[in-house]
């Protein structure tokens, strides 16, 4: 006898297995990438952060955005072909 619930469950289980395999492959890939990243010690990282502070010093004066005048369509000219 045909049981639609059993048929539906078999399809669902199959897709759950596929989804789990994809997740596991993705995690393995991320692990492989993480192994290739160079590991720095904390002193080199701190030295680099201090060097970036001097370069990326924020300005004390706030800047206001400036608006440019929009051109009308009639003012736009096309270049001769």
WOFENDA-V539523 format. One line per field, one symbol per residue. phi: phi as a letter, one per 40 degrees, with the letter a starting at -180 (. if undefined). psi: psi as a letter, one per 20 degrees, with the letter a starting at -180 (. if undefined). burial: + if it has 16 or more other ideal C-beta (glycine too) atoms within 10 Angstrom, else -. A space follows every 10 residues. Layout:
# WOFENDA-V539523
phi = ???
psi = ???
burial = ???
This chain:
# WOFENDA-V539523
phi = .cbccccccc cccccccccc cccccccccc cccccccccc cccccccccc cccccccccc ccbccbbbcc ccccccbccc c
psi = qpohgggghg hghghhgggg hgghhgghgh ggghhipppq rhghghghhh hhghglpqqh pqpqqqqqpq qqhhipqqqq .
burial = ---------- ---------- ---------- ---------- ---------- ---------- ---------- ---------- -
